[in-house]
Amino acid sequence: MRTGTGQVQGRSTRATPSRPVARRTRPRPRHVASGAAYRQRAQQQLRRFRGGSVVAVAITGLLLMLTDTTVAGLQVGDHADAVAPDTAAVVAEATSTVTALLYSFYGLLPRIGLALVLLGIGWLLRRTVAAMLRRTAAQWQRRAAVQAIATLLIYLGTAVAVLSVLAGDVRAMVGSVGLLGLAASWALQTPIESFTGWILNAFRGYYRVGDRIAVGDVFGDVYRIDMLTTTVWEAGGPDKAVRAAQSTGALITFPNWEVLRSNIVNYSRDFPFVWDEVTFGVTNESDLAYTIDVLERMAHDELGDDMASAVETYQVLLRSERLDFDVDAVPRVYLSPADAWTNCTLRYLVPVRSRRAWMSRLVLRASVELAAPAHVGRIVGAYPRTEVRLRSTWAAGQADAESAP
C-alpha cells in the first residue's frame, strides 16, 4: 500500500533496502480554457476570415476591372518552349510590361478626372439638401432622419456613377458593388442595425428626448439620441441603489439596435401619468365599508381635481383608438384578504415623475386620518398578534392525554 508520503508499507517476502519512491507527475497546463471559450474564439476567427476573404475578392475584382485589357494580351515572345531564356529577352519582356501598365494608367486619367468631378457634385448636392432642410424644417422631429437618408442616397448614387465611369462596364461594376456590399454587411453588421433602429425610431417615434422609457434593463429619461446610440439618465428600480423611480444621476448609453430586439416601454409619450397603488392593513374586525369610504374621501381631498382632468385626457386617447371603456375618475379602494388581516389597496392616478412624492403624501395623510378619535373602534390597524387560549379543566385534559395510547 502506497501512502501520501510516497513510502511503501506492508509485509514483504524478502528484506529489501527501503528507498524513496519517485512520483511521476504530469506537467499541468498553464491555462485550461473551457469549450465555450474555444468555440467563441473559433467563431470570431471564422467571422474575420470570411470578412477578409470577401474584401480580398472584391478588391481583386476591382483591380482587374480597372486595368486595361491590353495588359492581358502582352506579347511575351515565341520562346514559350525555351527552357532558359537569355537576359535580353527577360529585360525586354519586363520593359514591355511596365510600358503597357503606364499606357493603361495614362488612359485612365480622363476617367479619374471625371470621377473627381462627380464626387464634387455629390458633395455639393449633399450640402444643398442639408441647408434646404435646415431652413424649411428646422423644428421637424424627423428632419435628422430624412437628412441622413438623403445623404446616404446621394453618396450611393455618386459611388455608382464613379464606379461606372472608372469601370466602363456596367456588369462588372454591378458585380464589384455587390461584392463590396457583401463585405460591408459582414464587417458593419452591428452599426447597420443601430442605424436602422435610429431611422425606425425617428419615423415611428417610439421615444424622444425627455421621455421616460424602459428598454431591456435600461430605465430612465432620454437625454440624447444619436445615429448609433441612445443615452438616458438612469432612474432607480428594485435592484438598484435608488429603489424608487427617481433619478440616480448615472448616464446609460445603449445601441439603437435594441429598438429591433427589445420591448420598449414609454411612460410619458402621449400620456405622462401612471396609476399607482398604496396598501393599508386593517384587522378583520374593522368596519371595512366604513374604512373604504374614509380612505377614498381622504385620497380625493389630497389629489383634488388633477386626477379627474388626467382621466378625461386618457379617455379621449382611448376613444381615438376605439378603446372606449370605463375608467375610474376618482381614487378607488380594493380589498384583498391576508393571513390575519385585510389589505385595503388605494389606486390613484399621478404624474409619472412624482409617484414617490404622492405616495409619501398619501401615506402620511392616511396615518393621521385612520388614527383620528372619530374612527376609534371602527377602524383598527393591523399588527402581528398571538392568540392564547386557556382551558379551565387543564388537569383532566392532561390526564386524558397521558392515558391515551
C-alpha positions in Angstrom: 0.0 0.0 0.0 1.3 3.5 -1.0 0.9 6.3 1.5 0.7 10.0 0.9 4.4 10.5 1.6 5.5 8.1 -1.2 6.7 5.3 1.2 5.8 1.6 0.7 4.3 0.0 3.7 3.2 -3.6 4.5 4.8 -7.0 4.6 7.2 -8.4 2.0 8.6 -11.8 1.4 12.2 -10.7 1.5 14.1 -7.9 3.0 14.9 -5.1 0.6 16.5 -1.8 1.5 13.9 1.0 1.7 14.3 3.6 -1.0 12.2 6.6 -1.6 9.8 6.1 -4.5 9.9 8.9 -7.0 6.4 10.1 -8.1 5.8 10.9 -11.7 3.7 14.0 -12.1 2.5 15.3 -15.4 3.1 19.0 -16.1 -0.1 20.9 -15.5 -1.2 23.2 -18.3 -0.8 26.8 -17.5 -4.3 27.7 -18.7 -7.2 25.4 -19.4 -9.9 27.1 -21.3 -13.5 25.9 -21.4 -15.2 24.5 -24.5 -17.4 27.5 -24.8 -14.4 29.9 -24.9 -12.7 27.8 -27.6 -16.0 27.7 -29.6 -16.5 31.5 -29.2 -12.8 32.2 -30.3 -13.2 29.9 -33.3 -16.4 31.6 -34.4 -14.7 35.0 -34.1 -11.8 33.8 -36.2 -14.1 32.3 -38.8 -16.1 35.6 -39.0 -12.9 37.6 -39.5 -11.7 35.1 -42.2 -15.0 35.4 -44.1 -14.9 39.2 -44.0 -11.3 39.3 -45.1 -11.9 36.8 -47.9 -14.8 38.8 -49.3 -12.8 42.0 -49.1 -9.9 40.4 -50.9 -12.1 39.0 -53.7 -13.8 42.4 -54.1 -10.5 44.3 -54.3 -9.0 41.8 -56.8 -12.1 42.1 -59.0 -12.0 45.9 -58.9 -8.3 45.9 -59.8 -8.8 43.6 -62.7 -11.7 45.7 -63.8 -9.8 48.9 -63.8 -6.8 47.7 -65.6 -6.8 47.8 -69.4 -7.4 44.6 -71.3 -4.2 45.1 -73.3 -2.2 44.1 -70.3 -3.6 40.6 -70.5 -2.6 40.4 -74.2 1.1 41.4 -73.8 3.3 39.6 -76.1 5.7 37.5 -74.3 7.5 36.2 -77.3 7.7 33.0 -79.2 10.0 31.4 -76.8 7.5 29.5 -74.6 9.3 26.3 -75.2 12.7 27.7 -74.3 14.0 26.3 -71.1 16.4 29.1 -70.2 15.7 32.4 -72.0 18.6 34.8 -72.2 18.8 38.0 -70.1 18.0 40.3 -73.0 14.6 38.6 -73.6 13.7 38.8 -69.9 14.6 42.6 -69.8 12.6 43.2 -72.9 9.6 41.4 -71.5 9.7 43.4 -68.2 10.1 46.6 -70.1 7.1 45.9 -72.3 5.0 45.0 -69.2 5.9 48.3 -67.4 5.2 50.3 -70.6 1.8 48.7 -71.0 0.9 49.4 -67.4 2.0 53.1 -67.8 -0.1 53.5 -71.0 -3.0 51.9 -69.3 -2.8 54.3 -66.3 -2.4 57.2 -68.8 -5.6 56.1 -70.5 -7.4 56.1 -67.1 -6.5 59.7 -66.3 -9.6 61.2 -68.1 -11.9 58.7 -66.2 -10.2 59.6 -62.9 -10.8 63.3 -63.6 -14.4 62.8 -64.4 -14.8 60.7 -61.2 -13.4 63.5 -59.1 -15.9 65.9 -60.7 -18.7 63.5 -59.8 -17.5 63.3 -56.3 -17.5 67.1 -56.0 -21.0 67.3 -57.4 -22.2 64.8 -54.9 -20.6 66.7 -52.0 -22.3 70.0 -53.2 -25.6 68.3 -53.6 -25.5 66.9 -50.0 -24.7 70.3 -48.6 -27.5 71.9 -50.6 -30.1 69.3 -49.4 -28.9 69.8 -45.8 -29.2 73.6 -46.0 -32.7 73.3 -47.5 -33.9 71.0 -44.8 -32.5 73.3 -42.0 -34.3 76.3 -43.5 -37.7 74.7 -44.3 -38.0 72.0 -41.5 -35.8 73.2 -38.6 -38.4 72.2 -35.9 -39.4 68.9 -37.6 -38.5 66.0 -35.4 -37.9 63.7 -38.3 -35.6 66.2 -40.1 -32.4 64.4 -39.0 -33.6 61.1 -40.2 -34.7 62.5 -43.6 -31.3 64.3 -43.9 -29.4 61.1 -43.2 -31.4 59.1 -45.7 -30.9 61.8 -48.4 -27.2 61.8 -47.6 -27.0 58.1 -47.9 -28.8 58.0 -51.2 -26.6 60.8 -52.6 -23.4 59.0 -51.6 -24.7 55.8 -53.0 -25.6 57.3 -56.3 -22.3 59.1 -56.5 -20.4 55.9 -55.8 -22.3 54.0 -58.5 -21.6 56.8 -61.0 -17.9 56.9 -60.2 -17.5 53.2 -60.4 -19.4 53.1 -63.8 -17.1 55.8 -65.1 -13.9 54.0 -63.9 -15.0 50.5 -65.0 -16.7 51.3 -68.3 -18.7 48.1 -68.0 -21.9 48.2 -66.1 -22.0 44.5 -65.5 -18.5 44.4 -63.9 -19.4 47.5 -61.9 -22.6 45.8 -60.5 -20.6 42.7 -59.6 -17.9 44.7 -57.8 -20.5 46.8 -55.9 -22.3 43.5 -54.9 -19.0 42.1 -53.5 -18.2 45.3 -51.7 -21.7 45.4 -50.3 -21.4 41.9 -49.0 -18.1 42.6 -47.4 -19.5 45.8 -45.8 -22.5 43.8 -44.5 -20.2 41.3 -42.8 -17.9 43.9 -41.3 -20.5 46.5 -40.3 -23.4 44.4 -39.2 -23.9 46.0 -35.8 -23.5 49.6 -37.0 -26.0 48.9 -39.8 -28.5 47.5 -37.3 -28.1 50.5 -35.0 -28.5 52.9 -37.9 -31.7 51.1 -39.0 -33.0 51.3 -35.4 -32.4 55.0 -35.3 -34.2 55.5 -38.7 -37.1 53.4 -37.5 -37.4 55.3 -34.2 -37.2 58.6 -36.0 -40.2 57.8 -38.2 -42.2 55.8 -35.8 -41.5 57.9 -32.7 -41.0 55.1 -30.1 -39.3 57.6 -27.8 -38.0 61.1 -28.0 -35.7 63.3 -25.9 -37.3 63.9 -22.5 -39.4 60.7 -22.4 -39.2 58.2 -19.6 -38.6 54.8 -21.1 -37.6 51.3 -20.2 -35.7 49.3 -22.9 -34.4 46.0 -21.8 -32.6 46.5 -18.5 -32.3 50.3 -19.0 -34.9 52.6 -17.3 -34.7 56.4 -17.2 -35.2 59.6 -19.1 -33.9 60.0 -22.7 -31.1 62.5 -22.8 -29.6 62.2 -26.3 -30.4 60.2 -29.4 -27.6 59.7 -31.9 -27.4 57.7 -35.1 -25.9 54.6 -33.4 -26.6 55.1 -29.7 -29.2 56.5 -27.2 -28.2 58.0 -23.8 -30.6 58.2 -20.8 -30.5 59.4 -17.3 -30.9 56.3 -15.2 -33.9 56.1 -12.8 -34.0 53.8 -9.8 -35.6 50.3 -9.5 -35.8 47.2 -7.3 -32.3 46.0 -8.0 -30.6 49.4 -7.9 -29.2 51.7 -5.2 -32.2 54.0 -5.5 -35.2 51.7 -5.3 -37.9 54.2 -6.3 -38.4 55.5 -9.8 -36.2 58.6 -9.2 -33.0 59.7 -11.0 -29.8 58.1 -9.8 -27.5 60.6 -11.6 -25.9 58.0 -13.8 -25.9 58.1 -17.7 -26.5 54.9 -19.6 -25.8 54.5 -23.3 -27.1 51.6 -25.3 -27.0 50.8 -29.0 -30.0 51.6 -31.1 -30.4 48.0 -32.3 -32.2 47.4 -29.0 -35.2 49.0 -30.8 -35.3 46.0 -33.1 -34.7 43.3 -30.4 -36.2 44.5 -27.1 -39.6 45.7 -25.8 -39.9 49.5 -25.5 -42.0 50.9 -22.6 -42.7 54.6 -22.8 -44.2 56.1 -19.7 -44.6 59.7 -20.9 -45.0 59.9 -24.7 -48.8 60.5 -25.1 -50.0 60.3 -21.5 -47.5 61.5 -18.8 -49.5 59.9 -16.0 -49.4 56.4 -14.4 -51.6 54.5 -12.0 -50.0 53.8 -8.6 -51.1 51.9 -5.5 -50.5 52.0 -1.8 -51.8 49.4 0.7 -53.1 49.8 4.2 -53.8 46.8 6.5 -56.7 46.7 8.9 -58.0 43.9 11.2 -60.8 41.7 10.1 -62.9 43.1 13.0 -62.8 46.6 11.4 -65.8 48.1 9.6 -64.5 47.5 6.1 -67.2 49.5 4.2 -66.5 52.5 6.5 -62.8 52.1 6.0 -63.2 52.2 2.2 -65.3 55.4 2.4 -62.7 57.1 4.7 -59.7 56.3 2.5 -61.4 57.3 -0.7 -62.6 60.6 0.7 -59.1 61.3 2.1 -57.4 60.5 -1.3 -59.9 62.6 -3.2 -59.3 65.6 -0.9 -55.5 65.1 -1.3 -55.4 64.7 -5.1 -58.0 67.3 -5.9 -59.3 67.7 -9.4 -55.9 66.9 -11.1 -56.8 63.2 -11.3 -60.2 63.9 -12.9 -58.7 66.1 -15.6 -55.9 63.5 -16.3 -58.6 60.7 -16.6 -60.5 62.8 -19.0 -57.4 63.1 -21.3 -56.9 59.4 -21.0 -60.5 58.7 -22.1 -60.0 60.9 -25.1 -57.0 58.9 -26.2 -58.9 55.7 -25.7 -61.8 56.8 -27.8 -59.5 57.9 -30.6 -58.2 54.3 -30.8 -61.7 52.8 -30.4 -60.9 51.5 -26.9 -63.8 53.1 -25.1 -64.2 51.5 -21.7 -64.9 52.9 -18.2 -62.0 54.4 -16.3 -62.3 55.5 -12.6 -62.2 59.2 -12.4 -61.6 59.2 -8.6 -59.4 57.2 -6.3 -60.7 53.7 -5.5 -60.0 51.2 -2.7 -60.0 47.5 -3.3 -59.9 44.8 -0.6 -57.9 41.6 -0.6 -57.5 39.0 2.3 -54.2 38.5 4.0 -53.0 36.0 6.6 -54.7 37.6 9.7 -56.0 40.9 8.4 -57.4 42.6 5.3 -55.4 44.7 2.8 -57.0 47.9 1.6 -55.3 48.9 -1.7 -55.8 52.5 -2.7 -55.5 53.1 -6.5 -54.9 56.6 -7.9 -53.5 58.4 -11.0 -50.5 60.7 -10.6 -47.8 62.2 -12.9 -45.1 59.7 -13.9 -42.1 61.6 -12.4 -43.7 62.3 -9.0 -45.0 58.9 -7.9 -42.9 58.7 -4.8 -43.8 62.1 -3.6 -47.6 61.4 -4.0 -47.2 58.1 -2.2 -45.5 59.7 0.7 -48.2 62.4 1.0 -51.0 59.8 0.9 -49.3 57.5 3.5 -48.8 60.5 5.8 -52.3 61.7 5.4 -53.8 58.2 5.9 -51.8 57.6 9.1 -53.3 60.8 10.6 -56.8 60.1 9.3 -57.0 56.5 10.4 -55.8 57.4 13.9 -58.4 60.1 14.4 -60.7 59.7 17.5 -63.8 59.6 15.3 -62.7 56.2 13.9 -61.8 54.5 17.2 -63.4 51.1 17.4 -64.5 51.1 13.7 -61.0 51.1 12.1 -58.3 49.1 13.7 -54.8 48.9 12.2 -53.4 45.5 11.5 -50.4 44.4 13.6 -48.8 41.0 14.5 -51.0 39.2 17.0 -50.7 35.9 19.0 -53.8 34.2 20.2 -53.6 32.2 23.5 -56.5 30.0 24.7 -56.7 28.9 28.4 -58.6 25.6 29.4 -60.5 25.5 32.7 -60.1 21.7 33.0 -56.4 21.5 32.2 -55.7 18.7 34.8 -58.4 16.5 33.3 -57.3 17.1 29.8 -53.7 16.4 30.7 -54.7 13.1 32.4 -56.7 12.0 29.3 -53.7 12.8 27.1 -51.3 10.7 29.2 -53.7 7.7 29.3 -54.2 7.8 25.6 -52.2 5.1 23.7 
